[in-house]
Amino acid sequence: MKMSKQLLLCFLFFLSFSQLLLSSCFSFSNSTKICPHAQSLALLQLKNSFSVKKSHSFYFEVYHVPSYPKTEHWKKDSDCCSWNGVTCDLVTGHVIELDLSCSWLSGIIHSNSSLFLFPHLQSLNLAFNDFNGSSVSTGFGRFSSLTHLNLSDSGFSGLISSEISHLTNLVSLDLSWNRGAKFALDSFDSLAQNLTKLQKLHLPDISISSVFPNSLLNRSSLISLHLSDCGLYGRFPDNDIHLPKLELLYLWDNINLSGNFPQFSENNSLIDLNLFHTNFSGELPASMGNLKSLQTLDLSNCQFLGSIPASLGNFTQITSLSLDGNHFSGKIPNVFDNLRNLISLDFSHNHLEGAIPSPENENGFSSLSFVRLGYNLFDGTIPSWLYTLPSLVELDLSHNKLTGHIGEFQFDSLEKIDLSMNELDGPIPTSIFELVNLSSLNLFSNNLSGVMEKSKFEKLLNLTSLDISNNMLSLTMSVHSNSMLPNIESIDLSNNNISGIFSWNVGKDTLFYMNLSYNSISGFEMLPWSSMNALDLHSNLLQGPLPTPPNSTIFFSASHNKLSGEISPLICKESSMKILDLSYNNFGGMLPRCLGNFGNYLSVLNLRRNQFHGTIPQNFLKGNSIRTLDFNGNQLEGLVPRSLIICRELEVLDLENNKMNDTFPHWLATLPKLQVLILRSNHFHGHIGFSKNKSPFMSLRIVMPQIRGSVDYPSTRGILVNVG
């Protein structure tokens, strides 16, 4: 009983003392300035050495990081320990933490900056600012007590001072994304050896240009190692990795770093491993199944080969698995039943074969959003479980040997479908036209057939890209139709069974690419597309006058049709046109005089195999970009236009099978890029006029003259073909 009273008295005393202490501390913190005057002045001087530029906030929006000018409210007469980003020791008042990340700071950190007047700093964070190419100078080496240093994405460049390697108390060093910053020879190796307490080392985009230091694999304290795009080269150590705390290892984009798949002991904590775009090679060992905590694995664009090990089934926590762009072969092991947390699966661009495996329980993949198995050798039908994924956003099975019908999708989450370059047949399933989130649909180069009603596309309001070319599909055409596909940008319906008058009212303001070639289209109701860049109508049954393409058109082909009549001078108002191909039609009449001053962008003009007569326009303008002029197979006459002399980019001139009547145009020799000159089956006459030992046409590769009169053929760098 006596003992209980004593304990009670002790407890009451402790409680009273604690309240008194807390009250005193509260009073002290609210009425007393603990920041030394010298430190306050140094901080204000640091503030004044920078300007604040809100434009740098672009990065914060991308990374979803809150940002604001932390130094804005630093005032001379206030306690610096209460300022945003400043933390002081409560006993000494020394500044021990300075966090100015995301503060919109802009300016140079000079070697005599007041930043280096805080010797007691334990944590310094200057990330996401713009220090305009400042160097990581020797001043940073003065922070002997520093445990955390973050200078990421802040515009540092130049040599990183070797003094950084003297900060032996560092637990975390992050210099990420300062492109242009680099370590001097051997200084990174010194850093790896000296900083024995490191838990986090992030140097992506920093030029290291070194072999991977073995000493890093002896840092049992390491938790996160990010050395991507650093210029690492040589062979990654083959010895087993005993880093029990390591959770993240990123080495991606070191294209000269080679080695086998790293060997990890069973006692590991690895969560993220990324070797993307390195030169790692060889077969994947069964022991990779030891990585049972792994959540993301990216081995894409390496040189791995052989079969995919069944031990992948041990990755029960994995959410993202990327093995694309390697040389894997054989069948995929049926491990999907164990990978229930998968969000992204990418085995594309390999040599995998056989049927795509199906899990025993098809209903357990509630999170799987991305399935990319394209560019392999898979055969058989598309497994039914891929149609039942409730979160599926992208399905890519392109460039395989899949057969059978496309099934019906059970959910409308899909945004991208690519089943192109297979052997699929039958109609396009109705469910595809119910996918209201769909933005891209690629079904080209299959054996699909059937009739598509235009009205089926009405729900695809988000569709931007549609390619169903190289099938046997037809599209119903009505004279009038409502506007649909308001966001469509690219349509390829080429090589199908589309016929009649094309009257599909789609993408009036957004469509920039349309390919309708190799169909049986006979005409157009309109060409309403205000943003059109490339319009390909060749190899159809178009009749009548030339449909005038939109003014924005860069590429226009209506070749191999039955178009007739004269070409309207309005065609010359197509000021953006670079390639115009009207060959193999029935156009006649005179060429528009304006063709010679079509615009500065026209590169290719192909009017081959029509019925034009009269002369070629004589008024080609200086500064034009014409590379190819093809008038072959018409009834043009007269002289070769002397204004061609100013077509300095001209590479091909084909005047064959016309009625040109002129002497050999030796003056064309001044065109520096002319490689193909075809003049035969005309009425050229006279002497070519070359020296026996030297030709002025030193760039010609193909010459086809047919000249009446004396001809001397000197040796040239070109190929002299069919000259008789």
Secondary structure, 3 states (H helix, E strand, C coil): CHHHHHHHHHHHHHHHHHHHHHHHHHHHHHHCCCCCHHHHHHHHHHHHCCEECHHHHHHHHHHCCCCCCHHHHCCCCCCHHHCCCEEECCCCCCEEEEECCCCCEECCCCCCCHHHHCCCCCEEECCCCECCCCCCCHHHHHCCCCCEEECCCCCCCEEECHHHHHCCCCCEEECCCCCCEEECCCHHHHHHHHCCCCCEEECCCCECCCECCHHHHHCCCCCEEECCCCCCEEECCCCCECCCCCCEEECCCCCEEEECCCCECCCCCCCEEECCCCEEEEECCHHHHHCCCCCEEECCCCEEEECCCHHHHHCCCCCEEECCCCEEEECCCCCHHHCCCCCEEECCCCEEEECCCCCCCCCCCCCCCEEECCCCEEEECCCHHHHCCCCCCEEECCCCEEEEECCCCCCCCCCEEECCCCEEEECCCHHHHHCCCCCEEECCCCEEEEEECHHHHHHCCCCCEEECCCCEEEECCCCCCCCECCCCCEEECCCCCCEEEECCCECCCCCCEEECCCCEEEEECCCCCCCCCEEECCCCCCEECCCCCCCCCCEEECCCCEEEECCCHHHHHCCCCCEEECCCCEEEEECCHHHHHCCCCCCEEECCCCEEEECCCCCCCCCCCCCEEECCCCEEEECCCHHHHHCCCCCEEECCCCEECCECCHHHHHCCCCCEEECCCCCCECCCCCCCCCCCCCCCCEEECCCECCCCCCCCCCEECCCC
